Amino acid sequence: MRCCHRHAPAAAGSSDPHPFSLPGATEHYAAPRPVRAEHVRIELDLDFAQHTLAGTCTTRVSAVRTVSTVTFDAVDLDVTDARVDGRSAAFSNSGAHVRVELPRALDAGQACDIALTYRARPRRGLYFWGPTRATPTVRSRRGRRGRTSTRGAGSPAWTRPRRRPRRRSSPPSRRT
């Protein structure tokens, strides 16, 4: 008896454990997870006139194993400052990821708060709507699409399968 194609007995003369895989296909695994995000606090300042945002994202992380750097998804974010437990920390921004160097390595079970201050003009993931010449009475508002392909757009993110941290967002201040 079999439960799925992965556990089916190999076909006569075939040693392929995945008979339904496409030629050239490779298996993909989740990225390594050296830390666990316990809590995320996002403080935003939305500028509806310029369609930009500025904010600070503070993430409480605990180490799963000894770690000296933490990498966040940060698509098109201009990160201006990184702080670890309130102290300035070195960081690098590739345009897709922000890598924060911890002042001291965290051993398994230890935790720290990492705060990233940033500015952005989101191209996807976070959208601004407002009055136009055709519809002058429409009020300004913003919207977000929750697709995984747009994670990291609008705020630094630590998203991994099956492990979502608690999130708390402060009410955004509005500039018109």
MIRO-801049 format. One record per residue (C-alpha): residue number from 1; residue in one letter; chain; x negated, y negated, z. Coordinates in pm, whole numbers, m for minus. Example, Ala and Ser with C-alpha at 12.3 -4.5 7.8 and 13.67 -1.06 7.14 Angstrom:
REM residues 2
@pos 1; code A; unit A; X m1230; Y 450; Z 780
@pos 2; code S; unit A; X m1367; Y 106; Z 714
REM end
This chain:
REM residues 176
@pos 1; code M; unit A; X 0; Y 0; Z 0
@pos 2; code R; unit A; X m123; Y m351; Z m69
@pos 3; code C; unit A; X m27; Y m695; Z 62
@pos 4; code C; unit A; X m171; Y m911; Z m219
@pos 5; code H; unit A; X m407; Y m905; Z m516
@pos 6; code R; unit A; X m712; Y m966; Z m292
@pos 7; code H; unit A; X m647; Y m646; Z m99
@pos 8; code A; unit A; X m536; Y m434; Z m392
@pos 9; code P; unit A; X m748; Y m135; Z m480
@pos 10; code A; unit A; X m983; Y m220; Z m766
@pos 11; code A; unit A; X m849; Y m120; Z m1107
@pos 12; code A; unit A; X m1008; Y 187; Z m1258
@pos 13; code G; unit A; X m1355; Y 93; Z m1379
@pos 14; code S; unit A; X m1330; Y m267; Z m1249
@pos 15; code S; unit A; X m1542; Y m402; Z m963
@pos 16; code D; unit A; X m1382; Y m750; Z m970
@pos 17; code P; unit A; X m1226; Y m820; Z m626
@pos 18; code H; unit A; X m1019; Y m1108; Z m777
@pos 19; code P; unit A; X m855; Y m970; Z m1092
@pos 20; code F; unit A; X m633; Y m1277; Z m1140
@pos 21; code S; unit A; X m909; Y m1541; Z m1126
@pos 22; code L; unit A; X m979; Y m1743; Z m1438
@pos 23; code P; unit A; X m1317; Y m1692; Z m1607
@pos 24; code G; unit A; X m1575; Y m1930; Z m1462
@pos 25; code A; unit A; X m1360; Y m2015; Z m1157
@pos 26; code T; unit A; X m1545; Y m2062; Z m828
@pos 27; code E; unit A; X m1409; Y m2041; Z m476
@pos 28; code H; unit A; X m1381; Y m2368; Z m283
@pos 29; code Y; unit A; X m1400; Y m2392; Z 92
@pos 30; code A; unit A; X m1313; Y m2670; Z 335
@pos 31; code A; unit A; X m1594; Y m2912; Z 418
@pos 32; code P; unit A; X m1791; Y m2839; Z 736
@pos 33; code R; unit A; X m1637; Y m2997; Z 1042
@pos 34; code P; unit A; X m1908; Y m3104; Z 1290
@pos 35; code V; unit A; X m1666; Y m3322; Z 1492
@pos 36; code R; unit A; X m1298; Y m3316; Z 1578
@pos 37; code A; unit A; X m1098; Y m3640; Z 1554
@pos 38; code E; unit A; X m894; Y m3673; Z 1872
@pos 39; code H; unit A; X m738; Y m4016; Z 1830
@pos 40; code V; unit A; X m728; Y m4286; Z 1561
@pos 41; code R; unit A; X m635; Y m4651; Z 1622
@pos 42; code I; unit A; X m591; Y m4875; Z 1317
@pos 43; code E; unit A; X m558; Y m5254; Z 1353
@pos 44; code L; unit A; X m471; Y m5430; Z 1027
@pos 45; code D; unit A; X m444; Y m5787; Z 905
@pos 46; code L; unit A; X m250; Y m5790; Z 575
@pos 47; code D; unit A; X m286; Y m6082; Z 335
@pos 48; code F; unit A; X 15; Y m6060; Z 105
@pos 49; code A; unit A; X m84; Y m6360; Z m106
@pos 50; code Q; unit A; X m424; Y m6210; Z m196
@pos 51; code H; unit A; X m312; Y m5842; Z m178
@pos 52; code T; unit A; X m599; Y m5763; Z 58
@pos 53; code L; unit A; X m636; Y m5625; Z 404
@pos 54; code A; unit A; X m890; Y m5645; Z 682
@pos 55; code G; unit A; X m902; Y m5420; Z 981
@pos 56; code T; unit A; X m1072; Y m5212; Z 1239
@pos 57; code C; unit A; X m1032; Y m4836; Z 1260
@pos 58; code T; unit A; X m1144; Y m4680; Z 1589
@pos 59; code T; unit A; X m1171; Y m4302; Z 1590
@pos 60; code R; unit A; X m1238; Y m4095; Z 1903
@pos 61; code V; unit A; X m1437; Y m3789; Z 1800
@pos 62; code S; unit A; X m1565; Y m3492; Z 1999
@pos 63; code A; unit A; X m1854; Y m3280; Z 1875
@pos 64; code V; unit A; X m1789; Y m2920; Z 1775
@pos 65; code R; unit A; X m2166; Y m2864; Z 1756
@pos 66; code T; unit A; X m2469; Y m3090; Z 1798
@pos 67; code V; unit A; X m2433; Y m3381; Z 1554
@pos 68; code S; unit A; X m2626; Y m3703; Z 1486
@pos 69; code T; unit A; X m2418; Y m3849; Z 1198
@pos 70; code V; unit A; X m2047; Y m3868; Z 1122
@pos 71; code T; unit A; X m1906; Y m3918; Z 771
@pos 72; code F; unit A; X m1567; Y m4078; Z 698
@pos 73; code D; unit A; X m1369; Y m4096; Z 374
@pos 74; code A; unit A; X m1359; Y m4468; Z 287
@pos 75; code V; unit A; X m1262; Y m4516; Z m77
@pos 76; code D; unit A; X m1334; Y m4872; Z m201
@pos 77; code L; unit A; X m1365; Y m5015; Z 151
@pos 78; code D; unit A; X m1616; Y m5290; Z 222
@pos 79; code V; unit A; X m1734; Y m5181; Z 568
@pos 80; code T; unit A; X m1899; Y m5473; Z 744
@pos 81; code D; unit A; X m1970; Y m5328; Z 1088
@pos 82; code A; unit A; X m1995; Y m4992; Z 1265
@pos 83; code R; unit A; X m1993; Y m4950; Z 1642
@pos 84; code V; unit A; X m2037; Y m4642; Z 1855
@pos 85; code D; unit A; X m1897; Y m4680; Z 2207
@pos 86; code G; unit A; X m1902; Y m5059; Z 2163
@pos 87; code R; unit A; X m2265; Y m5082; Z 2048
@pos 88; code S; unit A; X m2375; Y m5163; Z 1695
@pos 89; code A; unit A; X m2478; Y m4859; Z 1487
@pos 90; code A; unit A; X m2655; Y m4808; Z 1155
@pos 91; code F; unit A; X m2433; Y m4698; Z 867
@pos 92; code S; unit A; X m2438; Y m4650; Z 491
@pos 93; code N; unit A; X m2150; Y m4691; Z 247
@pos 94; code S; unit A; X m2146; Y m4502; Z m85
@pos 95; code G; unit A; X m1812; Y m4649; Z m197
@pos 96; code A; unit A; X m1635; Y m4319; Z m126
@pos 97; code H; unit A; X m1781; Y m4228; Z 215
@pos 98; code V; unit A; X m1921; Y m4414; Z 515
@pos 99; code R; unit A; X m2193; Y m4233; Z 707
@pos 100; code V; unit A; X m2248; Y m4353; Z 1064
@pos 101; code E; unit A; X m2575; Y m4277; Z 1243
@pos 102; code L; unit A; X m2508; Y m4208; Z 1611
@pos 103; code P; unit A; X m2750; Y m4381; Z 1853
@pos 104; code R; unit A; X m2797; Y m4047; Z 2029
@pos 105; code A; unit A; X m2695; Y m3700; Z 1915
@pos 106; code L; unit A; X m2373; Y m3561; Z 2059
@pos 107; code D; unit A; X m2387; Y m3211; Z 2200
@pos 108; code A; unit A; X m2090; Y m2976; Z 2163
@pos 109; code G; unit A; X m1799; Y m3102; Z 2374
@pos 110; code Q; unit A; X m1926; Y m3461; Z 2409
@pos 111; code A; unit A; X m1712; Y m3744; Z 2271
@pos 112; code C; unit A; X m1754; Y m4103; Z 2154
@pos 113; code D; unit A; X m1553; Y m4384; Z 1993
@pos 114; code I; unit A; X m1657; Y m4494; Z 1644
@pos 115; code A; unit A; X m1517; Y m4829; Z 1524
@pos 116; code L; unit A; X m1544; Y m4937; Z 1160
@pos 117; code T; unit A; X m1460; Y m5296; Z 1063
@pos 118; code Y; unit A; X m1371; Y m5336; Z 697
@pos 119; code R; unit A; X m1205; Y m5537; Z 420
@pos 120; code A; unit A; X m1038; Y m5400; Z 108
@pos 121; code R; unit A; X m831; Y m5478; Z m198
@pos 122; code P; unit A; X m662; Y m5140; Z m240
@pos 123; code R; unit A; X m615; Y m5017; Z m595
@pos 124; code R; unit A; X m421; Y m4707; Z m494
@pos 125; code G; unit A; X m274; Y m4553; Z m182
@pos 126; code L; unit A; X m155; Y m4886; Z m36
@pos 127; code Y; unit A; X 64; Y m5121; Z m240
@pos 128; code F; unit A; X 192; Y m5477; Z m194
@pos 129; code W; unit A; X 528; Y m5601; Z m324
@pos 130; code G; unit A; X 657; Y m5953; Z m307
@pos 131; code P; unit A; X 846; Y m6232; Z m476
@pos 132; code T; unit A; X 782; Y m6306; Z m842
@pos 133; code R; unit A; X 922; Y m6570; Z m1077
@pos 134; code A; unit A; X 1188; Y m6322; Z m1185
@pos 135; code T; unit A; X 1276; Y m6219; Z m827
@pos 136; code P; unit A; X 1193; Y m6511; Z m594
@pos 137; code T; unit A; X 1414; Y m6386; Z m308
@pos 138; code V; unit A; X 1239; Y m6051; Z m263
@pos 139; code R; unit A; X 1056; Y m6042; Z 69
@pos 140; code S; unit A; X 688; Y m5948; Z 94
@pos 141; code R; unit A; X 620; Y m5593; Z 201
@pos 142; code R; unit A; X 366; Y m5316; Z 167
@pos 143; code G; unit A; X 399; Y m4945; Z 101
@pos 144; code R; unit A; X 184; Y m4636; Z 123
@pos 145; code R; unit A; X 184; Y m4316; Z m76
@pos 146; code G; unit A; X 92; Y m4014; Z 135
@pos 147; code R; unit A; X m98; Y m3815; Z m127
@pos 148; code T; unit A; X m417; Y m3638; Z m26
@pos 149; code S; unit A; X m591; Y m3770; Z m337
@pos 150; code T; unit A; X m556; Y m4125; Z m198
@pos 151; code R; unit A; X m679; Y m4053; Z 154
@pos 152; code G; unit A; X m929; Y m4309; Z 265
@pos 153; code A; unit A; X m757; Y m4583; Z 63
@pos 154; code G; unit A; X m667; Y m4862; Z 303
@pos 155; code S; unit A; X m833; Y m4720; Z 614
@pos 156; code P; unit A; X m1129; Y m4497; Z 695
@pos 157; code A; unit A; X m1002; Y m4143; Z 728
@pos 158; code W; unit A; X m1111; Y m3820; Z 886
@pos 159; code T; unit A; X m869; Y m3575; Z 729
@pos 160; code R; unit A; X m933; Y m3207; Z 736
@pos 161; code P; unit A; X m693; Y m2919; Z 679
@pos 162; code R; unit A; X m483; Y m2809; Z 977
@pos 163; code R; unit A; X m636; Y m3064; Z 1213
@pos 164; code R; unit A; X m470; Y m3406; Z 1227
@pos 165; code P; unit A; X m557; Y m3651; Z 1504
@pos 166; code R; unit A; X m305; Y m3866; Z 1687
@pos 167; code R; unit A; X m269; Y m4201; Z 1510
@pos 168; code R; unit A; X m166; Y m4534; Z 1649
@pos 169; code S; unit A; X m134; Y m4842; Z 1435
@pos 170; code S; unit A; X m89; Y m5188; Z 1572
@pos 171; code P; unit A; X 179; Y m5399; Z 1406
@pos 172; code P; unit A; X 2; Y m5576; Z 1121
@pos 173; code S; unit A; X m26; Y m5950; Z 1136
@pos 174; code R; unit A; X 121; Y m6113; Z 827
@pos 175; code R; unit A; X m39; Y m6388; Z 624
@pos 176; code T; unit A; X 171; Y m6537; Z 347
REM end
